[in-house]
Amino acid sequence: YGTLMCALLLEEAKKFGFKELIITCRDDNIGSAKIIEKNGGRLLETKFSKKDNTYMRRYLVNLH
């Protein structure tokens, strides 16, 4: 269901005129990372978040 929910979110973003989105997830959340990647997410970086006190993955999704 997660992959479908993400795909639907991306379709809605397209309708609002977004050309690309940045989506983040915790580095240890492999399930979310796979969902983002299945929906075209390209890993930009893994970076430590002081706010969350954990490593975060940042993905770019092109909506063209």
Protein Blocks (a to p, Z undefined) as FASTA:
>chain_A
ZZmmmmmmmmmmmmnopabdcddddfklmmlmmmmmmnopacfbdcddfklopacddddd
dfZZ
